[in-house]
Amino acid sequence: MLNFDNLPLGNEDKAFLTEIRETLSPNCQNEVFLKFKDFPFYLEPRGDEIYVFNNNTLLYLAKNFSDLIYNFYLEGKPFIEQIEFIEYD
């Protein structure tokens, strides 16, 4: 499992990522509605995969949570690098 302790993030950002990961996990499998600045999007878990949608348009299909935070880009930067600008919608 991905350990956020090794990432150069503040405690609030680590807690936020942990909460998102747990909500998407196979044990929970709930959607997460987020907003990056004024851009709304949502995460839909399907097993380990995570589908990223905006207005019912598929933006990205992540193999797992690590893939999502490192390979889903917002304004040219990975999700993890934009975390301070992401909040629940």
CNS distance restraints for C-alpha pairs under 8 A (distance, minus, plus):
assign (resid   2 and name CA) (resid  66 and name CA) 6.92 0.50 0.50
assign (resid   3 and name CA) (resid   7 and name CA) 7.96 0.50 0.50
assign (resid   4 and name CA) (resid  14 and name CA) 6.03 0.50 0.50
assign (resid   4 and name CA) (resid  18 and name CA) 7.92 0.50 0.50
assign (resid   5 and name CA) (resid  14 and name CA) 7.56 0.50 0.50
assign (resid   9 and name CA) (resid  13 and name CA) 6.08 0.50 0.50
assign (resid   9 and name CA) (resid  14 and name CA) 6.35 0.50 0.50
assign (resid  10 and name CA) (resid  14 and name CA) 6.33 0.50 0.50
assign (resid  11 and name CA) (resid  15 and name CA) 6.08 0.50 0.50
assign (resid  12 and name CA) (resid  16 and name CA) 6.08 0.50 0.50
assign (resid  13 and name CA) (resid  17 and name CA) 6.19 0.50 0.50
assign (resid  13 and name CA) (resid  83 and name CA) 6.75 0.50 0.50
assign (resid  13 and name CA) (resid  84 and name CA) 6.90 0.50 0.50
assign (resid  14 and name CA) (resid  18 and name CA) 6.12 0.50 0.50
assign (resid  15 and name CA) (resid  19 and name CA) 6.13 0.50 0.50
assign (resid  16 and name CA) (resid  20 and name CA) 6.28 0.50 0.50
assign (resid  17 and name CA) (resid  21 and name CA) 6.05 0.50 0.50
assign (resid  18 and name CA) (resid  22 and name CA) 6.11 0.50 0.50
assign (resid  19 and name CA) (resid  23 and name CA) 6.16 0.50 0.50
assign (resid  20 and name CA) (resid  24 and name CA) 6.25 0.50 0.50
assign (resid  20 and name CA) (resid  32 and name CA) 7.03 0.50 0.50
assign (resid  21 and name CA) (resid  25 and name CA) 5.97 0.50 0.50
assign (resid  21 and name CA) (resid  65 and name CA) 6.70 0.50 0.50
assign (resid  22 and name CA) (resid  27 and name CA) 7.99 0.50 0.50
assign (resid  22 and name CA) (resid  28 and name CA) 6.99 0.50 0.50
assign (resid  23 and name CA) (resid  28 and name CA) 5.60 0.50 0.50
assign (resid  23 and name CA) (resid  29 and name CA) 6.31 0.50 0.50
assign (resid  23 and name CA) (resid  30 and name CA) 5.60 0.50 0.50
assign (resid  23 and name CA) (resid  31 and name CA) 7.34 0.50 0.50
assign (resid  23 and name CA) (resid  32 and name CA) 7.23 0.50 0.50
assign (resid  24 and name CA) (resid  28 and name CA) 6.17 0.50 0.50
assign (resid  24 and name CA) (resid  29 and name CA) 4.87 0.50 0.50
assign (resid  24 and name CA) (resid  30 and name CA) 5.54 0.50 0.50
assign (resid  24 and name CA) (resid  31 and name CA) 6.64 0.50 0.50
assign (resid  24 and name CA) (resid  32 and name CA) 7.34 0.50 0.50
assign (resid  24 and name CA) (resid  43 and name CA) 7.87 0.50 0.50
assign (resid  24 and name CA) (resid  44 and name CA) 7.42 0.50 0.50
assign (resid  24 and name CA) (resid  45 and name CA) 5.52 0.50 0.50
assign (resid  24 and name CA) (resid  50 and name CA) 7.75 0.50 0.50
assign (resid  25 and name CA) (resid  29 and name CA) 5.53 0.50 0.50
assign (resid  25 and name CA) (resid  30 and name CA) 7.97 0.50 0.50
assign (resid  25 and name CA) (resid  45 and name CA) 7.45 0.50 0.50
assign (resid  25 and name CA) (resid  47 and name CA) 7.73 0.50 0.50
assign (resid  25 and name CA) (resid  48 and name CA) 7.21 0.50 0.50
assign (resid  26 and name CA) (resid  45 and name CA) 7.87 0.50 0.50
assign (resid  26 and name CA) (resid  46 and name CA) 7.93 0.50 0.50
assign (resid  26 and name CA) (resid  47 and name CA) 5.56 0.50 0.50
assign (resid  26 and name CA) (resid  48 and name CA) 6.53 0.50 0.50
assign (resid  29 and name CA) (resid  44 and name CA) 7.86 0.50 0.50
assign (resid  29 and name CA) (resid  45 and name CA) 5.60 0.50 0.50
assign (resid  29 and name CA) (resid  46 and name CA) 7.11 0.50 0.50
assign (resid  29 and name CA) (resid  47 and name CA) 7.46 0.50 0.50
assign (resid  30 and name CA) (resid  44 and name CA) 7.01 0.50 0.50
assign (resid  30 and name CA) (resid  45 and name CA) 6.71 0.50 0.50
assign (resid  31 and name CA) (resid  42 and name CA) 6.87 0.50 0.50
assign (resid  31 and name CA) (resid  43 and name CA) 5.51 0.50 0.50
assign (resid  31 and name CA) (resid  44 and name CA) 4.72 0.50 0.50
assign (resid  31 and name CA) (resid  45 and name CA) 6.47 0.50 0.50
assign (resid  32 and name CA) (resid  42 and name CA) 5.52 0.50 0.50
assign (resid  32 and name CA) (resid  43 and name CA) 5.08 0.50 0.50
assign (resid  32 and name CA) (resid  44 and name CA) 6.79 0.50 0.50
assign (resid  32 and name CA) (resid  88 and name CA) 7.76 0.50 0.50
assign (resid  33 and name CA) (resid  40 and name CA) 7.51 0.50 0.50
assign (resid  33 and name CA) (resid  41 and name CA) 6.17 0.50 0.50
assign (resid  33 and name CA) (resid  42 and name CA) 4.31 0.50 0.50
assign (resid  33 and name CA) (resid  43 and name CA) 6.46 0.50 0.50
assign (resid  33 and name CA) (resid  88 and name CA) 5.89 0.50 0.50
assign (resid  33 and name CA) (resid  89 and name CA) 5.36 0.50 0.50
assign (resid  34 and name CA) (resid  40 and name CA) 5.88 0.50 0.50
assign (resid  34 and name CA) (resid  41 and name CA) 5.46 0.50 0.50
assign (resid  34 and name CA) (resid  42 and name CA) 5.63 0.50 0.50
assign (resid  34 and name CA) (resid  43 and name CA) 7.84 0.50 0.50
assign (resid  34 and name CA) (resid  86 and name CA) 6.70 0.50 0.50
assign (resid  34 and name CA) (resid  87 and name CA) 5.56 0.50 0.50
assign (resid  34 and name CA) (resid  88 and name CA) 4.33 0.50 0.50
assign (resid  34 and name CA) (resid  89 and name CA) 4.64 0.50 0.50
assign (resid  35 and name CA) (resid  39 and name CA) 5.39 0.50 0.50
assign (resid  35 and name CA) (resid  40 and name CA) 4.21 0.50 0.50
assign (resid  35 and name CA) (resid  41 and name CA) 5.95 0.50 0.50
assign (resid  35 and name CA) (resid  86 and name CA) 5.60 0.50 0.50
assign (resid  35 and name CA) (resid  87 and name CA) 5.41 0.50 0.50
assign (resid  35 and name CA) (resid  88 and name CA) 5.98 0.50 0.50
assign (resid  35 and name CA) (resid  89 and name CA) 5.29 0.50 0.50
assign (resid  36 and name CA) (resid  40 and name CA) 6.34 0.50 0.50
assign (resid  36 and name CA) (resid  41 and name CA) 7.81 0.50 0.50
assign (resid  36 and name CA) (resid  74 and name CA) 7.85 0.50 0.50
assign (resid  36 and name CA) (resid  85 and name CA) 5.71 0.50 0.50
assign (resid  36 and name CA) (resid  86 and name CA) 4.52 0.50 0.50
assign (resid  36 and name CA) (resid  87 and name CA) 6.67 0.50 0.50
assign (resid  37 and name CA) (resid  85 and name CA) 5.98 0.50 0.50
assign (resid  37 and name CA) (resid  86 and name CA) 6.73 0.50 0.50
assign (resid  40 and name CA) (resid  54 and name CA) 6.50 0.50 0.50
assign (resid  40 and name CA) (resid  89 and name CA) 6.90 0.50 0.50
assign (resid  41 and name CA) (resid  52 and name CA) 6.91 0.50 0.50
assign (resid  41 and name CA) (resid  53 and name CA) 5.54 0.50 0.50
assign (resid  41 and name CA) (resid  54 and name CA) 4.57 0.50 0.50
assign (resid  41 and name CA) (resid  55 and name CA) 7.47 0.50 0.50
assign (resid  42 and name CA) (resid  52 and name CA) 5.77 0.50 0.50
assign (resid  42 and name CA) (resid  53 and name CA) 5.33 0.50 0.50
assign (resid  42 and name CA) (resid  54 and name CA) 6.52 0.50 0.50
assign (resid  43 and name CA) (resid  50 and name CA) 6.27 0.50 0.50
assign (resid  43 and name CA) (resid  51 and name CA) 5.66 0.50 0.50
assign (resid  43 and name CA) (resid  52 and name CA) 4.74 0.50 0.50
assign (resid  43 and name CA) (resid  53 and name CA) 6.49 0.50 0.50
assign (resid  44 and name CA) (resid  50 and name CA) 5.54 0.50 0.50
assign (resid  44 and name CA) (resid  51 and name CA) 5.01 0.50 0.50
assign (resid  44 and name CA) (resid  52 and name CA) 6.41 0.50 0.50
assign (resid  44 and name CA) (resid  53 and name CA) 7.72 0.50 0.50
assign (resid  45 and name CA) (resid  49 and name CA) 5.88 0.50 0.50
assign (resid  45 and name CA) (resid  50 and name CA) 4.43 0.50 0.50
assign (resid  45 and name CA) (resid  51 and name CA) 6.23 0.50 0.50
assign (resid  46 and name CA) (resid  50 and name CA) 6.08 0.50 0.50
assign (resid  46 and name CA) (resid  51 and name CA) 7.53 0.50 0.50
assign (resid  48 and name CA) (resid  63 and name CA) 6.55 0.50 0.50
assign (resid  48 and name CA) (resid  64 and name CA) 5.23 0.50 0.50
assign (resid  48 and name CA) (resid  65 and name CA) 7.72 0.50 0.50
assign (resid  49 and name CA) (resid  61 and name CA) 7.03 0.50 0.50
assign (resid  49 and name CA) (resid  62 and name CA) 5.59 0.50 0.50
assign (resid  49 and name CA) (resid  63 and name CA) 4.64 0.50 0.50
assign (resid  49 and name CA) (resid  64 and name CA) 5.04 0.50 0.50
assign (resid  49 and name CA) (resid  65 and name CA) 7.76 0.50 0.50
assign (resid  50 and name CA) (resid  61 and name CA) 5.94 0.50 0.50
assign (resid  50 and name CA) (resid  62 and name CA) 5.03 0.50 0.50
assign (resid  50 and name CA) (resid  63 and name CA) 6.58 0.50 0.50
assign (resid  50 and name CA) (resid  64 and name CA) 6.22 0.50 0.50
assign (resid  50 and name CA) (resid  65 and name CA) 7.16 0.50 0.50
assign (resid  50 and name CA) (resid  68 and name CA) 7.37 0.50 0.50
assign (resid  51 and name CA) (resid  58 and name CA) 6.94 0.50 0.50
assign (resid  51 and name CA) (resid  59 and name CA) 7.76 0.50 0.50
assign (resid  51 and name CA) (resid  60 and name CA) 6.09 0.50 0.50
assign (resid  51 and name CA) (resid  61 and name CA) 4.70 0.50 0.50
assign (resid  51 and name CA) (resid  62 and name CA) 6.27 0.50 0.50
assign (resid  52 and name CA) (resid  58 and name CA) 5.89 0.50 0.50
assign (resid  52 and name CA) (resid  59 and name CA) 5.44 0.50 0.50
assign (resid  52 and name CA) (resid  60 and name CA) 5.10 0.50 0.50
assign (resid  52 and name CA) (resid  61 and name CA) 6.24 0.50 0.50
assign (resid  52 and name CA) (resid  62 and name CA) 7.78 0.50 0.50
assign (resid  53 and name CA) (resid  57 and name CA) 5.29 0.50 0.50
assign (resid  53 and name CA) (resid  58 and name CA) 4.58 0.50 0.50
assign (resid  53 and name CA) (resid  59 and name CA) 5.41 0.50 0.50
assign (resid  53 and name CA) (resid  60 and name CA) 7.30 0.50 0.50
assign (resid  54 and name CA) (resid  58 and name CA) 6.70 0.50 0.50
assign (resid  54 and name CA) (resid  59 and name CA) 6.83 0.50 0.50
assign (resid  60 and name CA) (resid  72 and name CA) 6.69 0.50 0.50
assign (resid  61 and name CA) (resid  68 and name CA) 7.99 0.50 0.50
assign (resid  62 and name CA) (resid  67 and name CA) 5.45 0.50 0.50
assign (resid  62 and name CA) (resid  68 and name CA) 5.13 0.50 0.50
assign (resid  62 and name CA) (resid  71 and name CA) 7.95 0.50 0.50
assign (resid  62 and name CA) (resid  72 and name CA) 7.70 0.50 0.50
assign (resid  63 and name CA) (resid  67 and name CA) 5.93 0.50 0.50
assign (resid  63 and name CA) (resid  68 and name CA) 7.48 0.50 0.50
assign (resid  64 and name CA) (resid  68 and name CA) 6.37 0.50 0.50
assign (resid  65 and name CA) (resid  69 and name CA) 6.36 0.50 0.50
assign (resid  66 and name CA) (resid  70 and name CA) 6.15 0.50 0.50
assign (resid  67 and name CA) (resid  71 and name CA) 5.43 0.50 0.50
assign (resid  67 and name CA) (resid  72 and name CA) 7.35 0.50 0.50
assign (resid  68 and name CA) (resid  72 and name CA) 5.23 0.50 0.50
assign (resid  68 and name CA) (resid  79 and name CA) 7.18 0.50 0.50
assign (resid  69 and name CA) (resid  78 and name CA) 6.37 0.50 0.50
assign (resid  69 and name CA) (resid  79 and name CA) 4.78 0.50 0.50
assign (resid  69 and name CA) (resid  80 and name CA) 5.02 0.50 0.50
assign (resid  70 and name CA) (resid  78 and name CA) 5.25 0.50 0.50
assign (resid  70 and name CA) (resid  79 and name CA) 6.21 0.50 0.50
assign (resid  70 and name CA) (resid  80 and name CA) 6.15 0.50 0.50
assign (resid  71 and name CA) (resid  78 and name CA) 5.71 0.50 0.50
assign (resid  71 and name CA) (resid  79 and name CA) 7.26 0.50 0.50
assign (resid  72 and name CA) (resid  78 and name CA) 5.56 0.50 0.50
assign (resid  72 and name CA) (resid  79 and name CA) 5.70 0.50 0.50
assign (resid  73 and name CA) (resid  77 and name CA) 5.02 0.50 0.50
assign (resid  73 and name CA) (resid  78 and name CA) 4.29 0.50 0.50
assign (resid  73 and name CA) (resid  79 and name CA) 5.60 0.50 0.50
assign (resid  74 and name CA) (resid  78 and name CA) 6.24 0.50 0.50
assign (resid  74 and name CA) (resid  79 and name CA) 6.21 0.50 0.50
assign (resid  74 and name CA) (resid  82 and name CA) 7.11 0.50 0.50
assign (resid  77 and name CA) (resid  81 and name CA) 6.18 0.50 0.50
assign (resid  77 and name CA) (resid  82 and name CA) 6.73 0.50 0.50
assign (resid  78 and name CA) (resid  82 and name CA) 6.63 0.50 0.50
assign (resid  79 and name CA) (resid  83 and name CA) 6.15 0.50 0.50
assign (resid  82 and name CA) (resid  86 and name CA) 6.70 0.50 0.50
